[in-house]
Every structure is written in C-alpha cells, then in structure tokens.
Amino acid sequence: MRRAHASQDARYETLGWQESAVGNGAAEMNRIGRPTMHEREVRGHIFALISAALKPLSWFCIMALMAASWTPGQEMIRTGFNARLEHIFAYLLAVIAVSLAYPRLRLMPLALSMMAYASILEVGQLFVAGRHTGLLDWTASSIGVVCGCCSI
C-alpha cells in the first residue's frame, strides 16, 4: 500500500501536479506553479492598492498635459528634446498611468478619448498667446497614445 502511494506521488510530480491541503481538510490537486485561491486573492488586493494609488497620478498626468499645452509661449520651459518627442513621451506616460490606474478600462476607448483630448488641447492653443496649433503636434501626441496602448 505504501509503495503504491509513493509511486502515485512520483507520477503526479512528473506530470507537474502537487497535492495541497484545502481549508476544509480535503485534498486538491493543483498544477505546480499555479497560484492557489488565496494567492490570487492576495494578488488581487495588491493590484487594487496599486491601482488606487495610481489614480491621483493619472489625473495629475491629464492635468499636466493641459497645463503644458495651454501655457503661453514666452513662459514655456522646454526639455531640450525635439518638441515632437516631448509630445510622444508625455502622452505615452499619461496613457500608461491611466491604463494602470483604471485596469478595467478598455484600450480602444482610452486611445480614442486621449486622441480627442489631444485635439482639444491643440485647438485650444489658438487662444493662447505665443502658441500655435499644428497637425504634426497632434500626430505626435497620437503616436504617443498608440505607443502607450501597445506597451500595456
């Protein structure tokens, strides 16, 4: 009897199965490397905490895009990089922050809304002293949105 049990254990281990105790005392066969129900709950709670912490950061990114877009030309501070690269990088970071903060948000509506937001900000520059609107700026912002969606 003991020998049959040992060979059965060896067979399960070679197949990648392990025996684990469940809360009610029954035995359950889990794949090795698969998280148990408790581990999935813990990971879910950790991800929910991270998501909650990133929500203010995502809204900060959205507001920073508006502030950077509607700052008068003489008061603008540049990074020294190409202006199109600044657009790409800013929208890439904003999309990543929003998608991590709101994980249930689908990427297509996020991408379309961020591109619409970029167009509103570009058109709004018509009313800001020293700024101008540009199709290439909007294209660079949209490329940043698409890159951000692809990186998630």
Secondary structure, 3 states (H helix, E strand, C coil): CHHHHHHHHHHHHHHCEEEEECCCCCEEEEECCCCCHHHHHHHHHHHHHHHHHHHHHHHHHHHHHHHHHCCCHHHCCCCCCCHHHHHHHHHHHHHHHHHHHCCCCCHHHHHHHHHHHHHHHHHHHHHCCCCCCCHHHHHHHHHHHHHHHHHC
